[in-house]
Amino acid sequence: MTALRLRWQRSIAIAATGAAAFVGTAIAAAPAQAHTPGWSVTCDSVSIDLKAYAQSGNKVTVKAGDKVLISEDFGASFNKKVDLPEHDKPLTVTAQVVASDGDQYSWGPQTKTSPVCDTPAPTPTPSESESTEPSPSATPSQSASEKPEPSAPESSSSAPAAKPQGGGEDLAETGSSSNTPMIAGIAAAVVVAGGGLVFFARKRRSSHS
């Protein structure tokens, strides 16, 4: 009976020792599992995501080449995204965290490479002839009906009058015309009348004397 008791006590002691070792290992591993570092890099930005750190005294530093992008103290967590400087060749980015609760929880500097962003293809520019030179429009040929007809020349008001038929100018030059007998008759009558008046006047004078 004494031997059984000794075996039972020995078994309990072994079990207790194993349980204590397991609990100690779990407790020691818990802080390491709680710290969750995370960061990523693209062609134009870097993102930092840190969780489950000590409540204060932690520090994070991020650089792009020699340029410091982030240098801040943080508490239990830190999350931030910053733009990277423009670059035409791959850019080296480094990140480092110093934990306040032990060097075993610090990490870095870690290095990642930011690739060059793809440049969008330029939009084709229309050629100068397409953008500035309008296509010549066909010039309609002028039809015969559209041509202005020359107007008839206006009759001149100063056009010479038609010459009288029968050679009037020749008659005027010679002194004979169709009215000559009438004029001669009138002249003869005037002469006769004048002679009569003279005769009557002389006769009257002689009668008075």
Backbone as numpy.savetxt, mean C-alpha at the origin, in Angstrom:
# Nx Ny Nz CAx CAy CAz Cx Cy Cz
10.66 -73.59 75.61 9.82 -72.39 75.61 10.69 -71.15 75.61
11.79 -71.24 76.33 12.71 -70.11 76.35 13.33 -69.90 74.99
13.63 -70.98 74.30 14.21 -70.88 72.95 13.22 -70.23 71.99
11.96 -70.60 72.10 10.95 -69.99 71.21 10.83 -68.49 71.46
10.91 -68.12 72.73 10.80 -66.70 73.04 11.99 -65.93 72.46
13.16 -66.53 72.55 14.34 -65.86 72.02 14.23 -65.69 70.50
13.76 -66.72 69.83 13.60 -66.63 68.37 12.58 -65.54 67.99
11.51 -65.49 68.79 10.46 -64.48 68.50 11.00 -63.08 68.69
11.73 -62.85 69.76 12.31 -61.54 70.02 13.32 -61.16 68.94
14.12 -62.18 68.51 15.11 -61.91 67.46 14.42 -61.52 66.15
13.31 -62.17 65.85 12.57 -61.85 64.60 11.99 -60.45 64.66
11.47 -60.08 65.83 10.91 -58.73 65.97 12.00 -57.69 65.80
13.16 -57.93 66.33 14.26 -56.97 66.23 14.71 -56.80 64.78
14.78 -57.91 64.06 15.19 -57.83 62.64 14.17 -57.05 61.83
12.89 -57.33 62.10 11.83 -56.62 61.37 11.85 -55.13 61.68
12.07 -54.78 62.93 12.11 -53.37 63.31 13.29 -52.67 62.66
14.42 -53.36 62.59 15.60 -52.76 61.96 15.36 -52.52 60.47
14.74 -53.50 59.83 14.44 -53.34 58.40 13.46 -52.20 58.14
12.46 -52.10 59.01 11.47 -51.04 58.82 12.11 -49.67 59.02
12.98 -49.57 60.02 13.65 -48.29 60.27 14.54 -47.90 59.10
15.23 -48.88 58.54 16.09 -48.59 57.39 15.27 -48.13 56.18
14.13 -48.77 55.99 13.26 -48.39 54.85 12.72 -46.97 55.01
12.28 -46.66 56.26 11.74 -45.33 56.50 12.83 -44.27 56.33
14.02 -44.57 56.83 15.11 -43.60 56.68 15.46 -43.36 55.22
15.47 -44.42 54.45 15.77 -44.26 53.01 14.71 -43.44 52.31
13.46 -43.68 52.66 12.36 -42.93 52.04 12.43 -41.46 52.41
12.73 -41.21 53.69 12.82 -39.82 54.13 13.97 -39.10 53.43
15.08 -39.79 53.26 16.24 -39.18 52.61 15.98 -38.92 51.13
15.21 -39.79 50.52 14.95 -39.65 49.08 13.84 -38.66 48.79
12.97 -38.40 49.74 11.82 -37.53 49.50 12.21 -36.13 49.04
13.15 -35.44 49.69 13.51 -34.10 49.22 14.06 -34.09 47.81
14.86 -35.12 47.48 15.43 -35.16 46.13 14.35 -35.34 45.10
13.36 -36.14 45.35 12.27 -36.34 44.42 11.37 -35.11 44.35
11.31 -34.30 45.41 10.42 -33.15 45.43 10.93 -32.03 44.54
12.24 -31.81 44.42 12.81 -30.77 43.56 12.61 -31.17 42.11
11.92 -30.32 41.37 11.61 -30.64 39.97 12.14 -29.52 39.07
13.34 -29.70 38.53 13.85 -28.69 37.61 13.37 -28.98 36.18
13.18 -27.92 35.43 12.79 -28.09 34.03 13.06 -26.83 33.23
13.63 -26.99 32.04 13.84 -25.84 31.17 13.95 -26.32 29.73
13.60 -25.44 28.81 13.60 -25.80 27.38 13.99 -24.58 26.55
14.47 -24.86 25.35 14.95 -23.80 24.45 14.35 -24.01 23.06
13.90 -22.90 22.45 13.46 -22.92 21.05 14.37 -21.99 20.25
14.00 -21.72 19.01 14.84 -20.85 18.18 14.79 -19.39 18.62
13.76 -19.01 19.39 13.64 -17.60 19.76 13.33 -17.36 21.23
13.29 -18.41 22.09 12.97 -18.19 23.50 13.52 -19.33 24.35
13.59 -19.05 25.68 13.98 -20.05 26.66 12.96 -20.02 27.80
12.54 -21.19 28.27 11.54 -21.31 29.34 12.13 -22.06 30.52
11.87 -21.55 31.75 12.34 -22.17 32.99 11.12 -22.52 33.84
11.08 -23.76 34.34 9.97 -24.20 35.19 10.55 -25.02 36.35
10.58 -24.41 37.55 11.16 -25.04 38.74 10.08 -25.19 39.80
10.00 -26.39 40.41 8.94 -26.67 41.39 9.52 -27.37 42.62
8.80 -27.18 43.75 9.06 -27.90 45.01 10.46 -27.67 45.55
10.92 -26.44 45.49 12.19 -26.08 46.10 11.93 -25.51 47.50
13.00 -25.15 48.18 12.87 -24.55 49.51 12.10 -23.23 49.40
11.53 -22.81 50.50 10.65 -21.64 50.48 11.37 -20.35 50.14
12.68 -20.28 50.29 13.42 -19.06 49.98 14.89 -19.39 49.78
15.62 -18.38 49.25 17.07 -18.52 49.14 17.58 -19.24 47.91
16.72 -19.64 47.01 17.17 -20.31 45.79 17.49 -19.26 44.72
18.35 -19.60 43.77 18.71 -18.66 42.71 18.83 -19.38 41.37
18.32 -18.71 40.32 18.39 -19.27 38.97 19.08 -18.25 38.07
19.93 -18.75 37.18 20.66 -17.90 36.23 20.57 -18.53 34.84
20.24 -17.71 33.86 20.16 -18.17 32.47 20.93 -17.19 31.60
21.77 -17.72 30.70 22.56 -16.89 29.79 22.38 -17.37 28.35
22.46 -16.40 27.43 22.51 -16.71 26.00 23.85 -16.21 25.50
24.78 -17.12 25.28 26.15 -16.71 25.01 26.72 -16.06 26.25
27.17 -14.80 26.13 27.68 -14.06 27.29 26.63 -13.12 27.88
25.44 -13.09 27.31 24.40 -12.17 27.78 23.53 -12.84 28.84
23.40 -12.19 30.00 22.57 -12.72 31.08 21.10 -12.38 30.80
20.26 -13.40 30.70 18.83 -13.21 30.46 18.03 -13.25 31.76
18.42 -14.14 32.69 17.72 -14.27 33.98 18.77 -14.41 35.08
18.59 -13.64 36.15 19.41 -13.79 37.35 18.54 -13.35 38.52
17.80 -14.32 39.10 16.79 -13.98 40.10 16.79 -14.99 41.24
16.43 -14.49 42.42 16.17 -15.37 43.57 14.71 -15.81 43.51
14.44 -17.03 44.00 13.06 -17.51 43.98 12.80 -18.39 45.19
11.52 -18.65 45.42 11.10 -19.47 46.56 10.80 -20.89 46.14
9.60 -21.35 46.49 9.26 -22.76 46.26 9.18 -23.10 44.78
8.85 -22.13 43.93 8.72 -22.41 42.50 9.13 -21.18 41.69
9.41 -21.43 40.42 9.79 -20.35 39.51 9.39 -20.76 38.10
8.71 -19.86 37.40 8.29 -20.14 36.02 8.42 -18.86 35.21
9.19 -18.91 34.15 9.40 -17.72 33.34 9.84 -18.10 31.93
9.44 -17.24 30.98 9.84 -17.41 29.57 10.39 -16.08 29.07
11.57 -16.10 28.46 12.19 -14.88 27.95 12.59 -15.10 26.49
12.62 -13.99 25.75 13.01 -14.06 24.34 14.53 -14.11 24.22
14.98 -14.85 23.24 16.41 -14.91 22.94 16.77 -13.82 21.94
17.99 -13.33 21.96 18.39 -12.35 20.93 18.40 -13.01 19.56
18.17 -12.18 18.54 18.18 -12.71 17.17 19.58 -13.24 16.84
19.62 -14.35 16.13 20.91 -14.94 15.79 20.81 -15.64 14.45
21.89 -15.55 13.66 21.92 -16.19 12.34 22.75 -17.47 12.33
23.15 -17.92 13.53 23.82 -19.21 13.68 23.41 -19.79 15.04
23.60 -21.10 15.26 23.17 -21.71 16.52 23.74 -20.97 17.73
22.86 -20.78 18.75 23.21 -19.99 19.93 23.25 -20.90 21.16
24.33 -20.80 21.95 24.47 -21.61 23.16 23.76 -20.93 24.33
22.88 -21.68 25.00 22.12 -21.17 26.15 22.46 -22.04 27.36
22.76 -21.39 28.51 23.09 -22.13 29.73 22.13 -21.75 30.85
21.85 -22.71 31.74 20.98 -22.48 32.89 21.62 -23.13 34.12
21.42 -22.46 35.27 21.99 -22.96 36.52 21.08 -22.61 37.67
20.92 -23.55 38.63 20.10 -23.33 39.82 20.94 -23.66 41.06
20.92 -22.73 42.01 21.57 -22.96 43.31 20.46 -23.06 44.35
20.31 -24.27 44.95 19.26 -24.51 45.94 19.77 -24.16 47.33
18.91 -23.56 48.13 19.31 -23.13 49.47 19.32 -24.26 50.49
18.69 -25.39 50.18 18.61 -26.48 51.15 19.63 -27.58 50.90
20.66 -27.29 50.14 21.73 -28.28 49.97 22.27 -28.28 48.55
23.61 -28.49 48.46 24.23 -28.52 47.14 23.74 -29.70 46.31
23.27 -30.75 46.98 22.79 -31.91 46.23 21.55 -31.60 45.40
20.88 -30.49 45.73 19.68 -30.10 44.96 19.97 -28.99 43.94
21.20 -28.51 43.95 21.59 -27.54 42.94 21.98 -28.28 41.67
21.92 -27.59 40.55 22.33 -28.20 39.28 22.82 -27.13 38.30
23.57 -27.61 37.34 24.10 -26.73 36.31 25.52 -26.29 36.59
26.05 -25.48 35.68 25.32 -25.02 34.48 25.10 -26.11 33.44
23.87 -26.13 32.93 23.51 -27.03 31.83 23.47 -26.22 30.53
23.80 -26.87 29.44 23.89 -26.18 28.15 22.92 -26.78 27.14
22.24 -25.90 26.42 21.39 -26.31 25.30 21.63 -25.35 24.13
21.30 -25.79 22.94 21.55 -24.99 21.73 20.24 -24.52 21.12
20.18 -23.21 20.86 19.01 -22.63 20.19 19.29 -22.59 18.68
18.47 -23.26 17.89 18.70 -23.26 16.44 18.31 -21.92 15.81
18.69 -21.75 14.58 18.31 -20.54 13.83 16.87 -20.70 13.35
16.08 -19.66 13.55 14.69 -19.70 13.10 14.63 -19.69 11.58
13.69 -20.42 11.04 13.50 -20.44 9.59 13.03 -19.07 9.13
13.63 -18.60 8.05 13.22 -17.32 7.47 12.12 -17.56 6.46
10.98 -16.89 6.60 9.90 -17.11 5.63 10.32 -16.66 4.24
9.89 -17.41 3.25 10.22 -17.07 1.87 9.64 -15.71 1.52
10.44 -14.85 0.89 9.92 -13.52 0.53 8.80 -13.61 -0.48
7.85 -12.72 -0.34 6.74 -12.67 -1.29 7.24 -12.16 -2.63
6.98 -12.88 -3.72 7.47 -12.42 -5.02 6.93 -11.05 -5.37
7.85 -10.19 -5.80 7.47 -8.83 -6.19 7.11 -8.81 -7.66
5.96 -8.26 -8.02 5.60 -8.22 -9.44 6.62 -7.43 -10.23
6.89 -7.89 -11.45 7.87 -7.20 -12.29 7.39 -5.80 -12.62
8.36 -4.95 -12.97 8.04 -3.55 -13.20 7.08 -3.39 -14.37
7.26 -4.24 -15.40 6.39 -4.10 -16.56 4.95 -4.44 -16.22
4.76 -5.39 -15.26 3.40 -5.77 -14.89 2.75 -4.73 -14.01
3.56 -4.05 -13.16 2.97 -3.14 -12.19 2.84 -1.71 -12.70
3.74 -1.31 -13.63 3.73 0.10 -14.02 3.26 0.35 -15.44
3.45 -0.63 -16.34 3.11 -0.39 -17.73 1.74 -0.96 -18.04
0.74 -0.11 -18.23 -0.58 -0.64 -18.61 -0.55 -1.17 -20.02
-1.31 -2.22 -20.25 -1.35 -2.79 -21.59 -1.98 -1.80 -22.54
-1.32 -1.58 -23.70 -1.87 -0.59 -24.64 -3.20 -1.05 -25.21
-4.16 -0.16 -25.17 -5.47 -0.49 -25.71 -5.47 -0.26 -27.21
-6.19 -1.10 -27.91 -6.24 -0.99 -29.37 -6.93 0.31 -29.76
-6.28 1.05 -30.67 -6.85 2.32 -31.13 -7.77 2.04 -32.31
-9.05 2.31 -32.18 -9.97 2.01 -33.29 -9.66 2.89 -34.48
-9.63 2.23 -35.64 -9.38 3.00 -36.86 -10.59 3.86 -37.16
-10.31 5.03 -37.67 -11.39 5.98 -37.93 -12.09 5.58 -39.21
-13.36 5.28 -39.09 -14.13 4.87 -40.26 -14.40 6.05 -41.16
-14.80 5.69 -42.37 -15.06 6.76 -43.34 -16.20 7.65 -42.90
-17.16 7.04 -42.15 -18.31 7.84 -41.73 -17.94 8.82 -40.63
-16.84 8.48 -39.88 -16.45 9.36 -38.79 -15.56 10.50 -39.24
-14.99 10.38 -40.47 -14.12 11.45 -40.93 -14.94 12.69 -41.22
-14.55 13.81 -40.74 -15.32 15.04 -41.01 -15.18 15.43 -42.47
-16.33 15.60 -43.10 -16.31 16.00 -44.50 -16.04 17.50 -44.58
-15.25 17.88 -45.57 -14.97 19.33 -45.70 -16.23 20.08 -46.05
-16.50 21.16 -45.34 -17.71 21.94 -45.58 -17.55 22.74 -46.87
-18.70 22.96 -47.51 -18.69 23.70 -48.78 -18.25 25.13 -48.51
-17.37 25.63 -49.33 -16.90 27.02 -49.10 -18.04 28.00 -49.22
-18.06 28.90 -48.25 -19.14 29.89 -48.25 -18.94 30.87 -49.41
-20.07 31.22 -49.98 -20.01 32.17 -51.12 -19.55 33.53 -50.62
-18.60 34.07 -51.28 -18.05 35.35 -50.84 -19.01 36.48 -51.17
-19.22 37.31 -50.13 -20.12 38.45 -50.35 -19.52 39.47 -51.30
-18.20 39.35 -51.45 -17.55 40.33 -52.33 -17.35 39.81 -53.74
-18.08 38.69 -54.08 -17.94 38.13 -55.42 -18.44 39.15 -56.43
-17.79 39.27 -57.58 -18.22 40.27 -58.58 -19.59 39.96 -59.12
-20.42 41.00 -59.26 -21.78 40.82 -59.80 -21.71 40.45 -61.27
-22.72 39.72 -61.69 -22.76 39.29 -63.10 -22.91 40.50 -64.00
-22.17 40.47 -65.07 -22.21 41.58 -66.02 -23.54 41.57 -66.76
-24.15 42.70 -66.98 -25.42 42.74 -67.73 -25.21 42.30 -69.16
-26.21 41.53 -69.60 -26.13 41.04 -70.98 -26.36 42.19 -71.95
-25.90 42.02 -73.14 -26.15 43.00 -74.20 -25.09 44.05 -74.31
-23.93 43.87 -73.62 -22.84 44.84 -73.75 -23.19 46.20 -73.27
-23.73 46.32 -72.03 -24.10 47.60 -71.44 -22.93 48.54 -71.31
-21.73 47.99 -70.96 -20.58 48.84 -70.77 -20.18 49.51 -72.08
-20.29 48.78 -73.18 -19.93 49.36 -74.48 -20.86 50.49 -74.86
-22.18 50.33 -74.54 -23.14 51.38 -74.87 -22.87 52.63 -74.05
-22.51 52.44 -72.81 -22.24 53.61 -71.97 -21.05 54.36 -72.50
-20.07 53.65 -73.01 -18.88 54.31 -73.50 -19.16 55.10 -74.78
-20.08 54.63 -75.65 -20.37 55.31 -76.92 -21.42 56.37 -76.79
-22.17 56.43 -75.66 -23.19 57.45 -75.43 -24.53 57.09 -75.96
-24.78 55.92 -76.49 -26.10 55.51 -76.99 -26.66 54.46 -76.12
-28.00 54.52 -75.83 -28.70 53.52 -75.06 -30.13 53.52 -75.50
-30.93 52.65 -74.92 -32.34 52.56 -75.29 -33.13 53.77 -74.83
-32.63 54.57 -73.86 -33.35 55.75 -73.35 -32.99 57.04 -74.08
-32.14 56.95 -75.03 -31.67 58.18 -75.72 -32.79 58.94 -76.43
-33.72 58.33 -77.22 -34.80 59.08 -77.87 -35.66 59.85 -76.88
-35.96 59.21 -75.71 -36.82 59.88 -74.72 -36.12 61.12 -74.19
-34.85 60.98 -73.88 -34.12 62.13 -73.35 -34.06 63.25 -74.39
-33.88 62.85 -75.64 -33.81 63.86 -76.71 -35.14 64.60 -76.87
-36.26 63.86 -76.75 -37.58 64.47 -76.86 -37.83 65.47 -75.75
-37.45 65.06 -74.51 -37.64 65.96 -73.36 -36.82 67.21 -73.54
-35.61 67.05 -74.04 -34.75 68.22 -74.25 -35.34 69.16 -75.30
-35.90 68.58 -76.34 -36.50 69.41 -77.39 -37.69 70.18 -76.85
-38.49 69.48 -75.99 -39.66 70.14 -75.41 -39.23 71.29 -74.54
-38.16 71.08 -73.78 -37.67 72.14 -72.90 -37.21 73.33 -73.74
-36.56 73.05 -74.86 -36.07 74.14 -75.72 -37.23 74.92 -76.31
-38.26 74.16 -76.75 -39.43 74.83 -77.34 -40.13 75.69 -76.31
-40.28 75.09 -75.10 -40.94 75.84 -74.03 -40.15 77.08 -73.70
-38.85 76.95 -73.67 -38.01 78.09 -73.35 -38.14 79.17 -74.44
-38.18 78.73 -75.68 -38.32 79.68 -76.76 -39.66 80.40 -76.71
-40.71 79.63 -76.34 -42.03 80.22 -76.22 -42.08 81.29 -75.15
-41.43 80.99 -74.02 -41.41 81.94 -72.91 -40.67 83.20 -73.31
-39.61 83.06 -74.05 -38.85 84.25 -74.48 -39.69 85.10 -75.43
-40.39 84.40 -76.35 -41.23 85.12 -77.31 -42.36 85.84 -76.60
-42.97 85.16 -75.64 -44.08 85.76 -74.92 -43.61 86.96 -74.12
-42.40 86.87 -73.59 -41.88 87.98 -72.79 -41.60 89.18 -73.66
-41.05 89.02 -74.83 -40.75 90.14 -75.73 -42.04 90.81 -76.20
-43.02 89.93 -76.49 -44.29 90.49 -76.97 -44.94 91.33 -75.90
-44.83 90.93 -74.71 -45.45 91.67 -73.59 -44.75 92.99 -73.37
-43.45 92.99 -73.54 -42.69 94.23 -73.36 -43.08 95.25 -74.46
-43.24 94.71 -75.69 -43.58 95.63 -76.80 -44.97 96.22 -76.63
-45.87 95.46 -76.06 -47.23 95.97 -75.85 -47.25 97.03 -74.78
-46.41 96.97 -73.84 -46.36 97.95 -72.74 -45.70 99.23 -73.20
-44.80 99.13 -74.19 -44.15 100.32 -74.67 -44.99 101.02 -75.71
